[in-house]
Amino acid sequence: MLKLYVEQERSDTGPEEPLFVNRDGKRLEVQDVTNAFAYAAKKMGLNNNDNVNPFRPKRFRHIFRTAFSHAKIDQGFANAFMGHKTSVSDSYLNKSRAQLTAAYSEVEKFLTVFGANGDSGLSEIREDLENKVKVLRDELTIRDTKILELGKEIKRVDESMVKLVKSFTAAIQNIESTESLKDLALALATIIPKEDLKRLEKRDKEDHRERRKKKG
């Protein structure tokens, strides 16, 4: 990302000019970086134990040194790049620019979010996410279809219930003989599914047997 920053924002920076500047174009001070990290940590919801920001610039120095180990590059290069003033690090700084560039190129793979192809597999991640979105959309389509079918079924049941209530109310009001009761039964039979009627008949018989047992 730093490489992109340099290419896009500071490509015309002279050798004596600061590479990192604030919004006013002035050299970025240490406190500016610390404040920026503190703000980022707060936005990410990181806890500050004893007012020490866990997401602080020095962490990057540890990450930088660790990257040299992962890349299996001599730690002398790490010390030189990190500015350690020793006779050993000075000897590495005296190496050719090509050697320094080659060493850093190996380490950069472990430092950047970008890979060798320049996107760190972002295109693969994007494709994977698009496939997941497609699967979710297909599932939503299936669910929407089921919801519509259930809605139609509920509507049908509601209409049947309205008919049942009307028929039942009319039958109750006109019960004067056994014939009226038969008419009520027939009316219910035309509305209630046969399976439900069979269950009701079975339950009625069981209730009848229970009553006879109690009487006996």
Residue, then its C-alpha position, 0 to 999 in steps of 0.5 A: m500500500l505504501k508503494l501505491y501511495v508513493e506512485q499515486e501521491r508522491s511520485d514527483t517527490g524530490p530526494e530532499e523532500p519528505l515522503f510522508v506529509n500531513r494535510d498541509g503538505k508539511r513533514l509528518e511528525v511522530q505525534d501525527v502518526t501516533n494520533a492517526f494510529a490511535y484514531a484508527a484503533k478507536k474506529m476499530g474498537l480496539n481496547n486501550n489497556d492502561n492508555v497504551n494503544p495496542f495498534r501503534p507504529k512500533r508494532f510495524r517494526h516488529i512485523f517488519r523484522t519478522a517478515f525478514s525471518h519468514a523470507k529467510i533474509d539475513q537479519g543484517f538487512a533487517n537491521a540496516f533497513m530499520g536504521h540500527k547503527t551498528s558496524v554490521s548494519d553499516s556493512y549491509l547498507n554499503k551493499s549495492r542498490a541491486q542487492l538491497t532491492a532484491a532483499y527487500s523484494e523477497v521481504e515485501k511479499f510478507l508485508t503487503v496485502f498485495g501479492a505477486n500479481g498485484d492484487s493479493g488474490l483479490s480477484e479470487i476473493r471477489e469471485d468467491l464472494e460473487n459466487k456466495v452472493k449468487v447462492l444466497r440470491d438463489e436461496l432467497t428466490i426459493r424462499d420467496t416462492k415458498i412464502l408466496e405458496l404459503g400465502k396462497e394456502i393461508k388465504r385459502v384456509d382463511e376463505s374456508m374458515v369464513k365459509l365455515v363460520k357462516s355455515f355454522t352460524a346459519a345452521i345453529q340459528n336454524i336448528e329445529s330438528t335432526e334434519s337440521l343437524k344433518d344439514l350442518a354435518l353435510a355443510l361441514a363435510t364440504i368445507i373440512p378436508k376428509e383427513d381432518l373429518k376422519r381425525l375428528e371422528k376417531r377422536d369422537k369415538e375415543d372420547h365416547r369409549e372413555r365416557r362409557k368406561k367412566k360410567g361402567 
